[in-house]
Amino acid sequence: MLGSVGAFAFLASLGATPVHAAEPIFDGLRFGATTSIGDGDNQEDGVFPSVTVFFDPFGADSATGLIEKVLRPRVHAGASIATASNGVNQVYGGFSWDVDITERFFVELGAGGTVHDGDLNDDGTSGPKLGCRLMFREYAAAGFRFDDHWNLSATVEHSSNANLCNGPNDGLTRAGLMLGYKF
């Protein structure tokens, strides 16, 4: 017991604060569906149910000023599932930045990478040909907050290999709606 009190006093003297077990691991959760907005060979059929979790390890919620907001993004990770045979399943992750337009309206940008199970080379089937398994992924969203926890956002996302692979680069472009919950 005395050792615990001494350790706490030592940490307090260094300016350290104890970690609270009640702090949530996740900053937010978003789920919804997108659909392909590509044309020609880039078109995917069906819808793509998806879920994304957000983490705030850099303290983005407490960032003030533009430079601090840019240097303290949230981290996101998620997946989308194809519902048609020429659709592409993805697992993705990256960084996200939010900007409040008003108390209720916001915009968000994100960038990172994705791994997919789509066709790499032109094999005569329909659907996009993507050149390599690992691609860049970026998205933009505009949303409305119903209250401190719930929001709805319209999103557009794009994934491609930026011509860094030997092979085609049809890319994936999708748009949809996402319902979000902020913890």
N, C-alpha and C positions, 0 to 999 in steps of 0.2 A: 504494500500500500504506500509506504513512504517513498519507495522508488518511483512509483507512478506519479506521485505529487511532485517529486523532484524533476522528473522528466518533463512534466507539463510546465513547471516553472521555468525550466531551461528553454523550452521551445517558445514560451511566451516572451522571455527576455530577448530572444532573437527576432521577435516580431512575427513569428509564424502563427497562423491560425489553424485550429483543428479542422479537419474535414468533416462535414456533416453527412451522415448516412442518409438523410432524408432528401438530398439533392437528386433530382431525376437523372438517369443516364441519358435519356433521349430528350432533345429540345422540342421535337415535333414529329408528327406523323402525317403523311399525306397519301391518300389512295383515290383512285379514279380510273379513267380509261382514256386512251388516245386512239386515233385512227390515222392511217397513212394519208399524207397530202402530196405524196410523190406522184409523178405522172409517167406514163410509158412503162419501161422496164423497172422503174423505181417503185412502182405501185405495189403495195402489199394489201391483201384482202383481209377482212375481219377487223376486229377491235383488239386493243392491247390493254387488258387490265394491268394496273401497275400499283406499286406501293413504294414509298420513299420514306426513310427515316432520317431525321436531322439531329446532329449533335452540335454542341456549342463549346468546344474545348478552349477556344481563344477568347471567350467572353464577348461575342459579337453583340449580344443584347445590351451590354453596358458601354459599348463604344460610342464616343462622341466625336464629332468632326469627321470630315470626309476621309482624311488620310488614315485615321484610326479605324474607320469602318472598312476601308479597303484592306488594311493589314490584319483585320480580325474577322475572317469569314466564318460561316458555319460550315460544317462538313456534312455531306449527304451520301447515302448509299441506298440503292434500290434495285428493283427488278421489274421487267415487263414481260408478260406471257402472250405469245401469239395464239390466236383462236382459229387461224386458217393455215392450210398447208404451205402457202408461199410466204407466210409471215416469219419474222425473226424474233426469237427470244433474246433478251438482254439482261445482263447484270452490270450495274454501273455504280460509279462513285465519283466524288469530286468536291469542289468548293462552291458555296452559294453566298450571294450578297443581296440584302434587302434594302430597299429605299422606301420610306413612307412618303406618299404623296399628300395624304391627309391622315387623320386619325384612323379612318376606316380603309382607305384605298392604299395599295402598295404595289410596287414592281419588284421583280426579283430576277437576277441573272445567275447562271451557274455554268461551270466548266469543269471537265474532268475526262474520264475515260470509260469505255464500255468493252465488255467481252460478249460475243454473240455466237449463235449457232447457225447463222445464215450461210448461203452459198458463197464460196470464195471466188470461183471462176465460172465463166459462161459455159454451162452444161446443157443448154437448150431448154431448160425449164423456165417458168415465169418467175418473176420476183427479182429483187435487186441482187447484184453481184458485187461483193464487198471487198475482195482482194486479200484481206488478212483478218484474223480473229480479234485483234485488239485495235480499237479505233478511238478517236477523239469524240467527245460528246459535249454539246453545249445546249443550254435551254434559256428561254425567257418566259416569264409569267407575269400576268397582271391579275391582282386579286382584290377581294373585298372581305374585310373582317366583320363577322356578325357580332362578336363580342371578344373578350380577352382570350378565348380559347379557339373558337371555330372560325374557319375562313373557307372561301371558295375561290379558285384561281383558274384562269384560262391559260394554257401553256402551249408553247411550240418548242419542239426539240429537234436537233439534227445531230446525226452521227456520221462520220466518214473517216477515211484513213489519210486524208490530206495529201494524197498521191505519194505517200511514203512507202507503199508496198508495191511489189511487182505484180500487177494485175489490175482488174477493174476497180473503180471507185464510185459506184452508183450512189452510195450513201443511203441513209434512212432519214426521212423527214416526217414528223408526226405532229398532230395537234389534238388537244382534248381538254377535259375539265377534271380538276382534282379537288377533293374535299380534304381540308387540313385541320389538324388539331394541334394546338401549341400547349405544351405542358407547363 
